[in-house]
Amino acid sequence: MTVESTAARKPRRSSTSRTSAAKTPAQTSAETTTAKKSTPAKKAARTAPAKKTAPAKKAAKAAVTASVKPQATDPELVQLLTPEGERVEHPDYAIDLTVEELRGLYRDMVLTRRFDAEATALQRQGELGLWASLLGQEAAQIGSGRALRDDDYVFPTYREHGVAWCRGVDPTNLLGMFRGVNHGGWDPNSNNFHLYTIVIGSQTLHATGYAMGVAKDGADSAVIAYFGDGASSQGDVAESFTFSAVYNAPVVFFCQNNQWAISEPTEKQTRVPLYQRAQGYGFPGVRVDGNDVLACLAVTRAALDRARSGEGPMLVEAFTYRMGAHTTSDDPTKYRADEERAAWEAKDPILRLRRYLEKEGAADEAFFTALDEESEALGKRVREAVRAMPDPDPIAIFDNVYADGSPLVDEERAQFAAYQASFADTAEESK
């Protein structure tokens, strides 16, 4: 659904304004003459502000409050698969998938969730320093990830584990940074998937600049930038919207609105639905059911095709829910109600697609059993790979700081090496 233009929503002038604008010069002159003849007492009575009574003040305040109050009803969103697993159609976003493609989407979501659960367990066991779970957001990531072509380029945040899976990044490579053994375990250009970005919102600027370069090169590809509802309040995101619109950059902004920026709800971030912000920058926005993998695939595919055809940027707001903690250092029970999570668990993206597959006879029990076994094997492989990761050489932190070296860095390297050696001397003396 593309939002209407600002001009279409411009309020009409009041009847008083129209009457005033239609006055003739003669009428204006007569009114001026009459005003000049007014006595000082009348003039004072006319110009002195009328005192408002207490009820009048309250009424005026209520009117102002009502004028800025967010819409009471939720905006429409693109949906192709209901929470009950019923297939529905949308006039603007049609999609026709084979049985194998549907089963592939289901497999992607199941394996991504299994990997995510294993990573969370590894952090709890002290194997990782931190982990950002995607629990509940599998449909948004797999749907949008499978809409990409090989030559498209992705700029993620730090939670796009499902998109990384779709781009062919080995799950074990995602964990090196969280274990503290590297700064990212993959070559971004090998998969057209940039390294994870911890700084909130900055990747949208990187994506916009890259997309501007793609346009100048004349390449037939698109760029997609992922960010969350909290990041939408960052200045970097606003600047990327401005630049992408002005330069007609082939970029899709994919906002996963999981409704909680750590402990801040979305209503404290914005007074309008996030997708409507796009209209202020001059490009379309659409809200999609972020727990519907079919809708996320269809909408993202259309947005990417639009970007590739030279029509410029588009904002996709995937309306979903973070069922877990923001990261493993967060406790969502401090700020969220259990009833809220329970309501969203009923909209689980994986369960939704499974219901549809079962109703259509597209998958039998043997398929689900085999997938369970595959997911357990993935969990075991991830666990073993993390524990086998070698610790980096502490001195390596000084390598490649400067291409030709630096006296200051050389001095700091020597000091740190002596500091490290002191521990070995202490251990030797204690024997």
Disulfide bonds with the S-S distance in Angstrom:
none
